[in-house]
Amino acid sequence: MNPDSNEEDDWTKYADTGFESSYDPWADMVPATEIEEEEFEDDFDDFEDTNFRSRDIPRCPAPAGIEHTIRIGTCNHCLGRVAGVRIAGDPLDQVGERVRSQALERDPDLKVNDDIDCCPFCEDLFLELALIVNRISAAVDGVEFSKAQLGIHFAKEHVAAEEVLRSTIAATGSRPLKATLSDAVQSAVSVKKPEIVWVKERPEVMLLFDTLTLGVNADVRALFLYGRYRKLAPGIPQTRWPCRACRGREGGCESCNGTGQQYPHSIQSLVCEPMVEFVGATSDAFHGMGREDIDVRCLGEGRPFVAELKSPLRRTVDFEKLTKSINKAAKDQIEIHGLRASNRPEVSRIKETKAEKSYTIRFSCESSFSDEEIITRIESLSGQVLEQQTPQRVAHRRADKIRQRKVISIENIIVEDHEAQFDVRCESGTYVKELVHSDEGRTNPSVAGLLETDCAVIWLDVKDIHAD
């Protein structure tokens, strides 16, 4: 065969050891249908040019990448953040300015594209630092605090777009926009208010900045004060009790003399209202270690409590002065002592502590037993485990079940005519009145059961709460 021949050989001539085949390999083919150009255009409508061009975009920190980043309108803060130039300690805007100057030295004609409106990374948020600082200052004007935490809200679309941009120029290792803006705002605020300490937990003020509206919301965290109260007179509920007639509506009704409260005073109002005025708070909440019945006094060292004062303007408290003010205003009703600073975790401790309690109780009875026998039978309750079904007087608000509570000790038993009195120490949650009168047999054993007669409670005092 002539190697210089231009004719194409038919491979079938050599396929069967030199014998020409009658097999036509193209016999089953059909003519191709001509595809119109419009069909190709439709097929590629879903592909954006950027999908093909992104790999061609120069990357940082190469000079071409930095020049590209400048052309698309990147501000100095973001340029310093994404350029890949590490200069420890220098502010990002200064780093960005230096990078920009070096790029202009290489190419004096370098400029931002004409169609750029703002920095594609931060949307010019860093240019609004002065405005942000002024709005933060206005939001906390008049508020005493030292520890603050900053929260920044970004639209999800902005965060996602910024991530894509950083990935495009190979700057995924640079610090995200949200963290960088947070640092910049904190630094700028600290220049104006050097007394502020920025913290990540337990702030006194939480500052929330919205990047969409440039609005600032200052959430002033509550002030917590711990103390103990002694209730000197019966007839005072622990917390505010809304009027049964008007349900505590604003302005009240005739039944509550316009107060909106069933009782004119409560431990909460007597303790917290002077505190609210003292620190300039907006409202209060009262957290006690349990509570006594409205007709029961609380003596001894008193009942531990934490007062929660919401959105206070002042956090510096003269505890001695405040204690004297409260006790003077509530003379012969309550008194407090041991006032000190507290926190929210202590509220949980107060609520969850199951402290033993000591009571003094006096009751009447018509027992036929001698005084000595009465004393002996009452003493026999010491160390006993009571089975107490939910009392009828609280059955409307508590589950009807049987609770077991231990009587730790009974002492100082006094019998006078048809009355008796004793001190009892028992587990938290013991219904002490029912220990005496049995609540029609729902508490067993009981004083009434042992004395085989009806007993009626005359008065009950909380003698002590063994919490500390």
Secondary structure, 3 states (H helix, E strand, C coil): CCCCCCCCCCCHHHHECCECCCCCCCCCCCCCCCCCHHHHHHHCCCCCHHHHHHHHCCCCCCHHHHHHHHHCCCCHHHHHHHCCCCCCCCCHHHHHHHHHHHHHHHCCCCCCCCCCCCCCCCCCHHHHHHHHHHHHHHHCCCCCCCEEEEEEECCHHHHHHHHHHHHHCCCCCCCCHHHHHHHHHHHHHHHHCCCCEECCCCCCEEEEEECCCCEEEEEECCEEEEEEEEECCCCCCCCCCECCCCCCCCCCCCCCCCCCECCCCCHHHHHHHHHHHHHCCCEEEEEECCCCCCCCEEEEEEEEEEEEEECCCCCCCCHHHHHHHHHHHCCCCEEEEEEEECCHHHHHHHHHCCCEEEEEEEEEECCCCCHHHHHHHHHCCCCCEEEEECCHHHCCCCCCCEEEEEEEEEEEEEEECCEEEEEEEECCCCCHHHHHHCCCCCEECCHHHHHCCCEEEEEEEEEEEECC
